[in-house]
């Protein structure tokens, strides 16, 4: 499928503090209008992560939503995912076999303008930049970058799609969208919501109204 790298990306996360498990998180996000779901399994065994990935792949297909796996291109391939998302400490995109690159899209986490420019040279499909605001959902050992720095990165790497991440919720998403991003990535704004599907729907709607969808 052609994955729209715009709008709402949801990171289905296996931290124990969320009210629902990664599969139910992903289902709520899809029902609420997410464009992409990414499995972020930092604690699970490979076997459990693969089981989750296969279940989420089935859900995303039902809703015609893109599916990425965080960190592991082997699990992404095994689950039939559309892509893999790589952090700065993961295997570099250049080390992924060409035969795999032809089957998987690649996203790259960046935390500075220099890293964003380097990611463009790595020929990735999109760049994630953050943290934009303070967040406890992802272990970012870096200070918040803020919306002004985000806008600078967006301008510097055009037309590369930029996905903003870190502390984004319904209260600040308009400011983020106005920086010119293709979309946003969230965890707690949906996973920790009283009604995850409703929260996803509100974020997706706001992004569409701002033109980031």
Rosetta blueprint (number, residue, H / E / L):
1 X L
2 X L
3 X L
4 X L
5 X L
6 X L
7 X E
8 X E
9 X E
10 X E
11 X E
12 X E
13 X E
14 X L
15 X L
16 X L
17 X L
18 X L
19 X L
20 X L
21 X L
22 X H
23 X H
24 X H
25 X H
26 X H
27 X H
28 X H
29 X H
30 X H
31 X H
32 X H
33 X L
34 X L
35 X L
36 X E
37 X E
38 X E
39 X E
40 X E
41 X L
42 X L
43 X L
44 X L
45 X L
46 X H
47 X H
48 X H
49 X H
50 X H
51 X H
52 X H
53 X H
54 X H
55 X H
56 X H
57 X H
58 X H
59 X H
60 X H
61 X H
62 X H
63 X H
64 X L
65 X L
66 X E
67 X E
68 X E
69 X E
70 X E
71 X L
72 X L
73 X H
74 X H
75 X H
76 X H
77 X H
78 X H
79 X H
80 X L
81 X L
82 X L
83 X E
84 X E
85 X E
86 X E
87 X L
88 X L
89 X L
90 X L
91 X L
92 X L
93 X H
94 X H
95 X H
96 X L
97 X L
98 X H
99 X H
100 X H
101 X H
102 X L
103 X L
104 X L
105 X E
106 X E
107 X E
108 X E
109 X E
110 X E
111 X L
112 X L
113 X H
114 X H
115 X H
116 X H
117 X H
118 X H
119 X H
120 X H
121 X H
122 X L
123 X L
124 X L
125 X L
126 X E
127 X E
128 X E
129 X E
130 X E
131 X L
132 X L
133 X L
134 X L
135 X L
136 X L
137 X L
138 X L
139 X L
140 X L
141 X L
142 X L
143 X L
144 X L
145 X L
146 X H
147 X H
148 X H
149 X H
150 X H
151 X H
152 X H
153 X H
154 X H
155 X H
156 X H
157 X H
158 X L
159 X L
160 X L
161 X L
162 X E
163 X E
164 X E
165 X E
166 X L
167 X L
168 X L
169 X L
170 X L
171 X L
172 X L
173 X H
174 X H
175 X H
176 X H
177 X H
178 X L
179 X L
180 X L
181 X L
182 X L
183 X E
184 X E
185 X E
186 X E
187 X L
188 X H
189 X H
190 X H
191 X H
192 X L
193 X L
194 X L
195 X L
196 X H
197 X H
198 X H
199 X H
200 X H
201 X H
202 X H
203 X H
204 X H
205 X H
206 X H
207 X H
208 X H
209 X H
210 X H
211 X L
212 X L
213 X L
